[in-house]
Amino acid sequence: MVSTGEEYLFEEDFAAWNFGPVNFEIYKHYKNFGRIPIDLEKEVNINPQNLKYIENLFELFKDFTATQLVNLSHSEGSPWHTIYNKNNGSIPRSEVISKSETKKWFTSLVRKEDE
C-alpha cells in the first residue's frame, strides 16, 4: 500500500486478536496446522507485482522471531495498539483493523526508515 499508493492490496479484512492482526479467511484455512510448519498442498497463483512485494516483505521479516513480530504489531501507535487501547485491553475478536489506519502506520514506518 505504501509502495503503490493503493488503499489496500486485497479485499479481506484483518481482525485485532491478542497476538496481533489476523486474516480470518487465512486463519480458517490453516488453523489445523497449529504450531507445525504449514505444508502448502497446492501452488497459489499470485499476480507478479504482488509476488514482488511478498518476496520483499519476506526478506525484511524472515529472521524475526514470533515475539519480535508480535512486538512490532503491538508497538505504540500501531492500528492494533489503537484498538487495544480503545477496548481497554479486551479486544473482541470481531474488531476489524482499518485498512486506512494500517496504510498510515506503515507509511510512517517507511518515513522513519528513510530519515
MMTF fields as JSON, N, C-alpha, C and O atoms, coordinates in Angstrom:
{
  "mmtfVersion": "1.0.0",
  "mmtfProducer": "UNKNOWN",
  "numBonds": 459,
  "numAtoms": 460,
  "numGroups": 115,
  "numChains": 1,
  "numModels": 1,
  "chainsPerModel": [1],
  "groupsPerChain": [115],
  "chainIdList": ["A"],
  "bondAtomList": [4, 2, 8, 6, 12, 10, 16, 14, 20, 18, 24, 22, 28, 26, 32, 30, 36, 34, 40, 38, 44, 42, 48, 46, 52, 50, 56, 54, 60, 58, 64, 62, 68, 66, 72, 70, 76, 74, 80, 78, 84, 82, 88, 86, 92, 90, 96, 94, 100, 98, 104, 102, 108, 106, 112, 110, 116, 114, 120, 118, 124, 122, 128, 126, 132, 130, 136, 134, 140, 138, 144, 142, 148, 146, 152, 150, 156, 154, 160, 158, 164, 162, 168, 166, 172, 170, 176, 174, 180, 178, 184, 182, 188, 186, 192, 190, 196, 194, 200, 198, 204, 202, 208, 206, 212, 210, 216, 214, 220, 218, 224, 222, 228, 226, 232, 230, 236, 234, 240, 238, 244, 242, 248, 246, 252, 250, 256, 254, 260, 258, 264, 262, 268, 266, 272, 270, 276, 274, 280, 278, 284, 282, 288, 286, 292, 290, 296, 294, 300, 298, 304, 302, 308, 306, 312, 310, 316, 314, 320, 318, 324, 322, 328, 326, 332, 330, 336, 334, 340, 338, 344, 342, 348, 346, 352, 350, 356, 354, 360, 358, 364, 362, 368, 366, 372, 370, 376, 374, 380, 378, 384, 382, 388, 386, 392, 390, 396, 394, 400, 398, 404, 402, 408, 406, 412, 410, 416, 414, 420, 418, 424, 422, 428, 426, 432, 430, 436, 434, 440, 438, 444, 442, 448, 446, 452, 450, 456, 454],
  "bondOrderList": [1, 1, 1, 1, 1, 1, 1, 1, 1, 1, 1, 1, 1, 1, 1, 1, 1, 1, 1, 1, 1, 1, 1, 1, 1, 1, 1, 1, 1, 1, 1, 1, 1, 1, 1, 1, 1, 1, 1, 1, 1, 1, 1, 1, 1, 1, 1, 1, 1, 1, 1, 1, 1, 1, 1, 1, 1, 1, 1, 1, 1, 1, 1, 1, 1, 1, 1, 1, 1, 1, 1, 1, 1, 1, 1, 1, 1, 1, 1, 1, 1, 1, 1, 1, 1, 1, 1, 1, 1, 1, 1, 1, 1, 1, 1, 1, 1, 1, 1, 1, 1, 1, 1, 1, 1, 1, 1, 1, 1, 1, 1, 1, 1, 1],
  "groupList": [{"groupName": "MET", "atomNameList": ["N", "CA", "C", "O"], "elementList": ["N", "C", "C", "O"], "formalChargeList": [0, 0, 0, 0], "bondAtomList": [1, 0, 2, 1, 3, 2], "bondOrderList": [1, 1, 2], "singleLetterCode": "M", "chemCompType": "L-PEPTIDE LINKING"}, {"groupName": "VAL", "atomNameList": ["N", "CA", "C", "O"], "elementList": ["N", "C", "C", "O"], "formalChargeList": [0, 0, 0, 0], "bondAtomList": [1, 0, 2, 1, 3, 2], "bondOrderList": [1, 1, 2], "singleLetterCode": "V", "chemCompType": "L-PEPTIDE LINKING"}, {"groupName": "SER", "atomNameList": ["N", "CA", "C", "O"], "elementList": ["N", "C", "C", "O"], "formalChargeList": [0, 0, 0, 0], "bondAtomList": [1, 0, 2, 1, 3, 2], "bondOrderList": [1, 1, 2], "singleLetterCode": "S", "chemCompType": "L-PEPTIDE LINKING"}, {"groupName": "THR", "atomNameList": ["N", "CA", "C", "O"], "elementList": ["N", "C", "C", "O"], "formalChargeList": [0, 0, 0, 0], "bondAtomList": [1, 0, 2, 1, 3, 2], "bondOrderList": [1, 1, 2], "singleLetterCode": "T", "chemCompType": "L-PEPTIDE LINKING"}, {"groupName": "GLY", "atomNameList": ["N", "CA", "C", "O"], "elementList": ["N", "C", "C", "O"], "formalChargeList": [0, 0, 0, 0], "bondAtomList": [1, 0, 2, 1, 3, 2], "bondOrderList": [1, 1, 2], "singleLetterCode": "G", "chemCompType": "PEPTIDE LINKING"}, {"groupName": "GLU", "atomNameList": ["N", "CA", "C", "O"], "elementList": ["N", "C", "C", "O"], "formalChargeList": [0, 0, 0, 0], "bondAtomList": [1, 0, 2, 1, 3, 2], "bondOrderList": [1, 1, 2], "singleLetterCode": "E", "chemCompType": "L-PEPTIDE LINKING"}, {"groupName": "TYR", "atomNameList": ["N", "CA", "C", "O"], "elementList": ["N", "C", "C", "O"], "formalChargeList": [0, 0, 0, 0], "bondAtomList": [1, 0, 2, 1, 3, 2], "bondOrderList": [1, 1, 2], "singleLetterCode": "Y", "chemCompType": "L-PEPTIDE LINKING"}, {"groupName": "LEU", "atomNameList": ["N", "CA", "C", "O"], "elementList": ["N", "C", "C", "O"], "formalChargeList": [0, 0, 0, 0], "bondAtomList": [1, 0, 2, 1, 3, 2], "bondOrderList": [1, 1, 2], "singleLetterCode": "L", "chemCompType": "L-PEPTIDE LINKING"}, {"groupName": "PHE", "atomNameList": ["N", "CA", "C", "O"], "elementList": ["N", "C", "C", "O"], "formalChargeList": [0, 0, 0, 0], "bondAtomList": [1, 0, 2, 1, 3, 2], "bondOrderList": [1, 1, 2], "singleLetterCode": "F", "chemCompType": "L-PEPTIDE LINKING"}, {"groupName": "ASP", "atomNameList": ["N", "CA", "C", "O"], "elementList": ["N", "C", "C", "O"], "formalChargeList": [0, 0, 0, 0], "bondAtomList": [1, 0, 2, 1, 3, 2], "bondOrderList": [1, 1, 2], "singleLetterCode": "D", "chemCompType": "L-PEPTIDE LINKING"}, {"groupName": "ALA", "atomNameList": ["N", "CA", "C", "O"], "elementList": ["N", "C", "C", "O"], "formalChargeList": [0, 0, 0, 0], "bondAtomList": [1, 0, 2, 1, 3, 2], "bondOrderList": [1, 1, 2], "singleLetterCode": "A", "chemCompType": "L-PEPTIDE LINKING"}, {"groupName": "TRP", "atomNameList": ["N", "CA", "C", "O"], "elementList": ["N", "C", "C", "O"], "formalChargeList": [0, 0, 0, 0], "bondAtomList": [1, 0, 2, 1, 3, 2], "bondOrderList": [1, 1, 2], "singleLetterCode": "W", "chemCompType": "L-PEPTIDE LINKING"}, {"groupName": "ASN", "atomNameList": ["N", "CA", "C", "O"], "elementList": ["N", "C", "C", "O"], "formalChargeList": [0, 0, 0, 0], "bondAtomList": [1, 0, 2, 1, 3, 2], "bondOrderList": [1, 1, 2], "singleLetterCode": "N", "chemCompType": "L-PEPTIDE LINKING"}, {"groupName": "PRO", "atomNameList": ["N", "CA", "C", "O"], "elementList": ["N", "C", "C", "O"], "formalChargeList": [0, 0, 0, 0], "bondAtomList": [1, 0, 2, 1, 3, 2], "bondOrderList": [1, 1, 2], "singleLetterCode": "P", "chemCompType": "L-PEPTIDE LINKING"}, {"groupName": "ILE", "atomNameList": ["N", "CA", "C", "O"], "elementList": ["N", "C", "C", "O"], "formalChargeList": [0, 0, 0, 0], "bondAtomList": [1, 0, 2, 1, 3, 2], "bondOrderList": [1, 1, 2], "singleLetterCode": "I", "chemCompType": "L-PEPTIDE LINKING"}, {"groupName": "LYS", "atomNameList": ["N", "CA", "C", "O"], "elementList": ["N", "C", "C", "O"], "formalChargeList": [0, 0, 0, 0], "bondAtomList": [1, 0, 2, 1, 3, 2], "bondOrderList": [1, 1, 2], "singleLetterCode": "K", "chemCompType": "L-PEPTIDE LINKING"}, {"groupName": "HIS", "atomNameList": ["N", "CA", "C", "O"], "elementList": ["N", "C", "C", "O"], "formalChargeList": [0, 0, 0, 0], "bondAtomList": [1, 0, 2, 1, 3, 2], "bondOrderList": [1, 1, 2], "singleLetterCode": "H", "chemCompType": "L-PEPTIDE LINKING"}, {"groupName": "ARG", "atomNameList": ["N", "CA", "C", "O"], "elementList": ["N", "C", "C", "O"], "formalChargeList": [0, 0, 0, 0], "bondAtomList": [1, 0, 2, 1, 3, 2], "bondOrderList": [1, 1, 2], "singleLetterCode": "R", "chemCompType": "L-PEPTIDE LINKING"}, {"groupName": "GLN", "atomNameList": ["N", "CA", "C", "O"], "elementList": ["N", "C", "C", "O"], "formalChargeList": [0, 0, 0, 0], "bondAtomList": [1, 0, 2, 1, 3, 2], "bondOrderList": [1, 1, 2], "singleLetterCode": "Q", "chemCompType": "L-PEPTIDE LINKING"}],
  "groupTypeList": [0, 1, 2, 3, 4, 5, 5, 6, 7, 8, 5, 5, 9, 8, 10, 10, 11, 12, 8, 4, 13, 1, 12, 8, 5, 14, 6, 15, 16, 6, 15, 12, 8, 4, 17, 14, 13, 14, 9, 7, 5, 15, 5, 1, 12, 14, 12, 13, 18, 12, 7, 15, 6, 14, 5, 12, 7, 8, 5, 7, 8, 15, 9, 8, 3, 10, 3, 18, 7, 1, 12, 7, 2, 16, 2, 5, 4, 2, 13, 11, 16, 3, 14, 6, 12, 15, 12, 12, 4, 2, 14, 13, 17, 2, 5, 1, 14, 2, 15, 2, 5, 3, 15, 15, 11, 8, 3, 2, 7, 1, 17, 15, 5, 9, 5],
  "groupIdList": [1, 2, 3, 4, 5, 6, 7, 8, 9, 10, 11, 12, 13, 14, 15, 16, 17, 18, 19, 20, 21, 22, 23, 24, 25, 26, 27, 28, 29, 30, 31, 32, 33, 34, 35, 36, 37, 38, 39, 40, 41, 42, 43, 44, 45, 46, 47, 48, 49, 50, 51, 52, 53, 54, 55, 56, 57, 58, 59, 60, 61, 62, 63, 64, 65, 66, 67, 68, 69, 70, 71, 72, 73, 74, 75, 76, 77, 78, 79, 80, 81, 82, 83, 84, 85, 86, 87, 88, 89, 90, 91, 92, 93, 94, 95, 96, 97, 98, 99, 100, 101, 102, 103, 104, 105, 106, 107, 108, 109, 110, 111, 112, 113, 114, 115],
  "secStructList": [7, 6, 6, 6, 7, 7, 1, 7, 1, 1, 1, 7, 7, 3, 3, 3, 3, 6, 6, 3, 3, 3, 3, 2, 2, 2, 2, 2, 2, 2, 4, 4, 4, 6, 6, 1, 7, 7, 7, 7, 7, 1, 7, 7, 7, 7, 7, 2, 2, 2, 2, 2, 2, 2, 2, 2, 2, 2, 2, 2, 2, 6, 6, 7, 7, 2, 2, 2, 2, 2, 2, 2, 2, 6, 1, 6, 6, 1, 2, 2, 2, 2, 2, 2, 2, 2, 6, 6, 6, 7, 7, 7, 6, 6, 7, 3, 3, 7, 2, 2, 2, 2, 2, 2, 2, 2, 2, 2, 2, 2, 2, 2, 2, 2, 7],
  "xCoordList": [0.827, 0.0, 0.871, 0.563, 1.957, 2.867, 3.556, 3.681, 4.0, 4.745, 3.88, 4.329, 2.636, 1.775, 0.831, 0.318, 0.595, -0.386, -1.806, -2.752, -1.953, -3.281, -3.831, -3.072, -5.144, -5.764, -5.664, -5.611, -5.638, -5.436, -5.003, -5.248, -4.361, -3.861, -4.79, -4.678, -5.718, -6.68, -7.927, -7.901, -9.012, -10.328, -10.501, -11.162, -9.912, -10.18, -9.697, -8.732, -10.393, -10.029, -9.125, -9.031, -8.462, -7.699, -8.405, -8.869, -8.479, -9.057, -7.917, -6.813, -8.193, -7.206, -7.376, -8.27, -6.523, -6.548, -5.419, -4.577, -5.395, -4.421, -2.974, -2.226, -2.567, -1.167, -0.925, 0.171, -1.929, -1.736, -2.814, -3.815, -2.616, -3.599, -3.741, -2.753, -4.98, -5.261, -6.241, -7.285, -5.885, -6.816, -7.628, -7.091, -8.932, -9.753, -9.849, -9.859, -9.919, -10.007, -8.75, -8.839, -7.594, -6.346, -6.274, -5.866, -6.67, -6.67, -7.532, -7.091, -8.758, -9.652, -9.018, -9.121, -8.363, -7.799, -6.621, -6.456, -5.802, -4.573, -4.543, -3.522, -5.614, -5.58, -5.284, -4.744, -5.626, -5.386, -3.905, -3.551, -3.038, -1.607, -1.058, -0.002, -1.784, -1.316, 0.076, 0.305, 1.019, 2.386, 3.336, 4.525, 2.824, 3.716, 3.823, 2.919, 4.904, 5.05, 3.887, 3.375, 3.49, 2.376, 2.874, 3.844, 2.194, 2.51, 1.527, 0.346, 2.017, 1.137, 0.81, 1.678, -0.46, -0.885, -1.01, -1.053, -1.067, -1.158, -0.488, -0.351, -0.084, 0.542, -0.526, -1.639, -0.177, -1.093, -0.696, 0.479, -1.679, -1.403, -1.459, -2.481, -0.344, -0.246, 0.193, 1.114, -0.466, -0.097, 1.38, 1.808, 2.166, 3.617, 4.015, 5.022, 3.239, 3.568, 3.397, 4.249, 2.297, 2.095, 3.154, 3.598, 3.563, 4.6, 5.898, 6.601, 6.213, 7.412, 7.335, 8.316, 6.177, 6.006, 6.103, 6.707, 5.51, 5.555, 7.002, 7.431, 7.741, 9.144, 9.96, 10.811, 9.712, 10.415, 10.079, 10.96, 8.798, 8.391, 9.006, 9.446, 9.031, 9.645, 11.115, 11.581, 11.834, 13.248, 13.417, 14.347, 12.516, 12.595, 12.32, 12.983, 11.354, 10.896, 11.264, 10.91, 11.959, 12.2, 12.986, 12.821, 13.827, 14.638, 14.021, 14.614, 12.836, 12.158, 11.596, 11.107, 11.674, 11.018, 9.539, 9.125, 8.755, 7.328, 7.157, 6.29, 7.969, 7.887, 8.191, 7.516, 9.195, 9.522, 8.388, 8.1, 7.741, 6.609, 5.433, 4.764, 5.18, 4.117, 4.438, 3.571, 5.693, 6.085, 5.923, 5.513, 6.241, 6.068, 4.594, 4.238, 3.745, 2.316, 1.683, 0.683, 2.264, 1.719, 2.365, 2.019, 3.282, 4.015, 3.09, 2.043, 3.525, 2.778, 2.426, 3.289, 1.145, 0.698, 0.25, -0.316, 0.494, 0.058, -1.465, -2.099, -2.055, -3.519, -4.003, -5.05, -3.237, -3.606, -3.59, -4.524, -2.549, -2.41, -3.548, -4.046, -3.95, -5.065, -6.346, -7.081, -6.611, -7.806, -7.704, -8.689, -6.527, -6.289, -6.618, -7.311, -6.112, -6.379, -7.857, -8.424, -8.482, -9.9, -10.785, -11.819, -10.369, -11.157, -10.619, -10.958, -9.777, -9.213, -8.568, -8.696, -7.871, -7.12, -7.919, -7.383, -9.186, -10.027, -10.607, -11.679, -9.886, -10.265, -11.268, -10.976, -12.447, -13.373, -12.831, -12.293, -12.963, -12.401, -12.986, -12.412, -14.091, -14.735, -14.21, -14.608, -13.323, -12.81, -11.905, -10.85, -12.321, -11.582, -10.597, -10.915, -9.402, -8.37, -8.59, -8.697, -8.652, -8.887, -7.736, -6.566, -8.083, -7.062, -6.382, -5.173, -7.144, -6.535, -5.582, -4.544, -5.92, -5.025, -3.771, -2.68, -3.917, -2.772, -1.834, -0.616, -2.407, -1.59, -0.845, 0.344, -1.546, -0.913, 0.254, 1.321, 0.032, 1.061, 2.293, 3.419, 2.081, 3.217, 3.926, 5.147, 3.17, 3.781, 4.687, 5.787, 4.235, 5.064, 6.319, 7.378, 6.224, 7.409, 8.417, 9.62, 7.928, 8.822, 9.505, 10.699, 8.77, 9.359, 10.45, 11.496, 10.212, 11.225, 12.48, 13.599, 12.279, 13.4, 14.215, 15.435, 13.547, 14.221, 15.018, 15.921, 14.695, 15.357, 16.774, 17.457],
  "yCoordList": [-1.185, 0.0, 1.248, 2.243, 1.173, 2.312, 2.5, 3.623, 1.4, 1.483, 1.878, 2.601, 1.404, 1.627, 2.802, 3.316, 3.234, 4.282, 3.743, 4.499, 2.437, 1.81, 1.915, 1.981, 1.931, 1.969, 0.618, 0.553, -0.448, -1.793, -2.703, -2.413, -3.802, -4.717, -5.894, -6.57, -6.149, -7.225, -6.893, -6.048, -7.565, -7.24, -7.65, -6.95, -8.776, -9.326, -8.384, -7.638, -8.442, -7.626, -8.402, -9.627, -7.666, -8.254, -7.888, -6.761, -8.85, -8.622, -8.422, -8.931, -7.686, -7.455, -8.543, -8.462, -9.554, -10.617, -10.382, -9.51, -11.156, -10.925, -10.845, -9.985, -11.716, -11.726, -10.903, -10.935, -10.17, -9.29, -9.451, -10.13, -8.831, -8.878, -10.282, -10.987, -10.672, -11.994, -11.842, -11.205, -12.439, -12.523, -13.78, -14.887, -13.617, -14.743, -15.831, -17.013, -15.471, -16.48, -17.345, -18.565, -16.725, -17.479, -18.323, -19.484, -17.738, -18.473, -19.728, -20.812, -19.592, -20.755, -21.846, -23.033, -21.427, -22.388, -23.168, -24.355, -22.498, -23.115, -23.422, -23.904, -23.165, -23.309, -24.725, -24.907, -25.716, -27.098, -27.443, -28.447, -26.645, -26.901, -26.552, -27.043, -25.699, -25.31, -24.717, -23.741, -25.303, -24.78, -25.508, -25.194, -26.47, -27.186, -26.417, -25.653, -26.604, -25.894, -26.195, -27.313, -25.199, -25.345, -25.995, -25.546, -27.055, -27.748, -27.253, -27.598, -26.448, -25.927, -27.044, -27.548, -27.419, -28.561, -28.25, -29.164, -26.998, -26.635, -25.29, -24.486, -25.072, -23.805, -22.721, -22.952, -21.562, -20.432, -19.484, -19.156, -19.054, -18.084, -16.682, -16.252, -15.978, -14.628, -13.711, -14.027, -12.594, -11.613, -11.245, -11.032, -11.166, -10.94, -9.701, -9.725, -8.626, -7.424, -7.694, -7.31, -8.355, -8.678, -9.663, -9.578, -10.601, -11.555, -10.827, -11.207, -9.783, -8.985, -8.377, -8.398, -7.839, -7.246, -8.304, -8.073, -9.458, -10.548, -10.998, -11.207, -11.146, -11.548, -10.503, -10.86, -9.221, -8.154, -8.175, -8.021, -8.369, -8.441, -9.657, -9.577, -10.781, -11.975, -11.713, -12.063, -11.1, -10.794, -9.879, -10.043, -8.927, -7.978, -8.638, -8.317, -9.55, -10.102, -11.555, -12.092, -12.213, -13.649, -14.048, -15.162, -13.175, -13.521, -13.066, -13.255, -12.468, -12.053, -13.291, -14.216, -13.292, -14.347, -13.998, -12.88, -14.964, -14.699, -13.554, -12.698, -13.539, -12.478, -11.116, -10.137, -11.036, -9.762, -9.287, -8.091, -10.204, -9.829, -9.347, -8.378, -10.021, -9.577, -8.19, -7.317, -7.978, -6.664, -5.567, -4.452, -5.878, -4.894, -4.542, -3.365, -5.549, -5.28, -4.579, -3.878, -4.766, -4.182, -2.844, -2.256, -2.358, -1.147, 0.074, 0.142, 1.012, 2.257, 2.906, 3.107, 3.229, 3.892, 2.963, 3.418, 1.657, 0.717, 0.613, 0.892, 0.22, 0.048, -0.942, -0.735, -2.026, -2.997, -2.319, -2.489, -1.557, -0.892, 0.105, 0.233, 0.799, 1.747, 1.027, 1.505, -0.127, -0.908, -1.459, -1.463, -1.918, -2.427, -1.354, -1.619, -0.136, 0.964, 1.335, 1.58, 1.378, 1.742, 0.777, 1.169, -0.485, -1.517, -1.861, -2.901, -0.977, -1.17, -2.536, -3.149, -3.012, -4.251, -5.519, -6.619, -5.382, -6.559, -6.462, -5.892, -7.026, -6.871, -7.944, -9.136, -7.531, -8.533, -9.085, -8.327, -10.38, -10.999, -10.435, -10.626, -9.759, -9.217, -7.828, -7.269, -7.27, -5.914, -5.9, -6.533, -5.172, -5.113, -3.958, -2.864, -4.215, -3.184, -2.399, -2.978, -1.109, -0.232, -0.325, -0.225, -0.518, -0.558, 0.801, 0.868, 1.878, 3.207, 3.493, 4.124, 3.037, 3.222, 2.369, 2.788, 1.185, 0.323, 0.995, 0.997, 1.562, 2.25, 3.428, 3.617, 4.224, 5.376, 4.932, 5.547, 3.855, 3.393, 2.905, 3.266, 2.082, 1.592, 2.727, 2.702, 3.709, 4.874, 5.596, 6.019, 5.739, 6.41, 5.595, 6.173, 4.265, 3.428, 3.597, 3.679, 3.649, 3.812, 5.168, 5.276, 6.191, 7.534, 7.569, 8.183, 6.9, 6.846, 6.142, 6.55, 5.082, 4.303, 5.148, 5.001, 6.034, 6.864, 8.01, 8.557, 8.369, 9.517, 9.203, 10.061],
  "zCoordList": [0.0, 0.0, 0.0, -0.657, 0.747, 0.807, -0.541, -1.029, -1.137, -2.399, -3.581, -4.47, -3.596, -4.763, -4.62, -5.614, -3.376, -3.145, -3.066, -2.844, -3.249, -3.183, -1.765, -0.797, -1.653, -0.328, 0.374, 1.602, -0.4, 0.141, -1.0, -2.171, -0.643, -1.663, -1.907, -2.93, -0.967, -1.131, -0.328, 0.567, -0.66, -0.098, 1.372, 2.138, 1.758, 3.09, 4.19, 4.021, 5.312, 6.468, 7.411, 7.339, 8.296, 9.382, 10.682, 10.854, 11.587, 12.906, 13.903, 13.709, 14.956, 16.017, 17.071, 17.912, 17.024, 18.03, 19.021, 18.808, 20.105, 21.177, 20.706, 21.17, 19.801, 19.379, 18.125, 17.565, 17.68, 16.541, 15.488, 15.717, 14.332, 13.25, 12.667, 12.464, 12.404, 11.833, 10.68, 10.812, 9.546, 8.418, 8.65, 8.605, 8.9, 9.322, 8.258, 8.599, 6.994, 5.929, 5.894, 5.753, 6.021, 6.04, 7.307, 7.266, 8.424, 9.691, 9.591, 9.972, 9.08, 8.954, 8.1, 8.409, 7.025, 6.085, 6.69, 6.41, 7.52, 8.006, 9.501, 9.992, 10.24, 11.694, 12.17, 13.261, 11.38, 11.803, 11.898, 12.518, 11.304, 11.402, 12.784, 13.181, 13.514, 14.843, 14.779, 14.064, 15.526, 15.58, 14.635, 14.587, 13.892, 12.975, 11.658, 11.32, 10.915, 9.634, 8.694, 8.655, 7.954, 7.022, 5.741, 5.129, 5.354, 4.11, 3.061, 3.094, 2.136, 1.091, 0.116, -0.596, 0.1, -0.703, -2.182, -3.006, -2.521, -3.938, -4.152, -3.23, -5.357, -5.69, -5.752, -6.224, -5.279, -5.27, -6.397, -6.56, -7.164, -8.232, -7.657, -7.121, -7.777, -7.252, -8.383, -9.136, -8.488, -9.506, -9.308, -8.173, -10.393, -10.294, -9.487, -8.78, -9.584, -8.813, -7.319, -6.518, -6.939, -5.525, -5.04, -3.895, -5.903, -5.532, -5.19, -4.254, -5.951, -5.674, -4.275, -3.531, -3.92, -2.59, -1.502, -0.454, -1.749, -0.768, -0.557, 0.578, -1.639, -1.526, -0.768, 0.047, -1.024, -0.299, 1.187, 2.033, 1.498, 2.9, 3.584, 4.731, 2.874, 3.43, 3.766, 4.85, 2.84, 3.082, 4.299, 5.089, 4.434, 5.535, 6.891, 7.877, 6.948, 8.228, 8.478, 9.528, 7.561, 7.682, 8.922, 9.417, 9.429, 10.592, 11.913, 12.975, 11.848, 13.073, 13.774, 13.127, 15.096, 15.867, 15.99, 15.686, 16.438, 16.66, 17.657, 17.482, 18.683, 19.696, 19.095, 19.414, 18.232, 17.593, 16.693, 16.646, 15.979, 15.126, 15.967, 15.606, 17.087, 17.993, 18.518, 18.544, 18.94, 19.463, 18.414, 18.737, 17.167, 16.095, 15.917, 15.859, 15.832, 15.622, 16.818, 16.668, 18.01, 19.232, 19.591, 20.616, 18.785, 19.149, 19.227, 18.584, 20.032, 20.249, 18.911, 18.057, 18.745, 17.526, 16.418, 15.424, 16.567, 15.526, 15.529, 16.547, 14.413, 14.387, 15.445, 16.058, 15.662, 16.7, 18.064, 18.848, 18.357, 19.646, 19.882, 21.001, 18.834, 18.933, 19.346, 20.21, 18.725, 19.063, 20.484, 21.221, 20.865, 22.214, 23.251, 24.233, 23.023, 23.953, 23.972, 25.036, 22.796, 22.696, 23.484, 24.025, 23.542, 24.222, 25.609, 26.175, 26.15, 27.493, 27.681, 28.74, 26.648, 26.746, 26.534, 26.663, 26.211, 25.973, 24.567, 24.361, 23.608, 22.203, 21.785, 21.888, 21.315, 20.775, 19.459, 18.653, 19.231, 18.023, 16.736, 15.664, 16.822, 15.627, 15.26, 14.238, 16.079, 15.85, 14.624, 14.619, 13.58, 12.321, 12.354, 12.818, 11.856, 11.77, 10.479, 9.398, 10.603, 9.463, 8.463, 8.833, 7.201, 6.149, 6.01, 5.786, 6.141, 6.001, 7.161, 6.96, 8.38, 9.52, 9.35, 9.736, 8.782, 8.517, 7.528, 7.712, 6.485, 5.479, 6.106, 5.852, 6.929, 7.58, 8.468, 8.464, 9.228, 10.152, 9.392, 9.735, 8.358, 7.586, 6.849, 6.696, 6.397, 5.749, 6.743, 6.385, 7.979, 8.993, 9.285, 9.528, 9.267, 9.491, 8.36, 8.603, 7.13, 5.986, 6.052, 5.771, 6.415, 6.539, 7.595, 7.386, 8.752, 9.796, 9.298, 9.607, 8.526, 7.982, 7.001, 6.923, 6.25, 5.263, 5.897, 5.264, 7.123, 7.775, 8.195, 8.754]
}
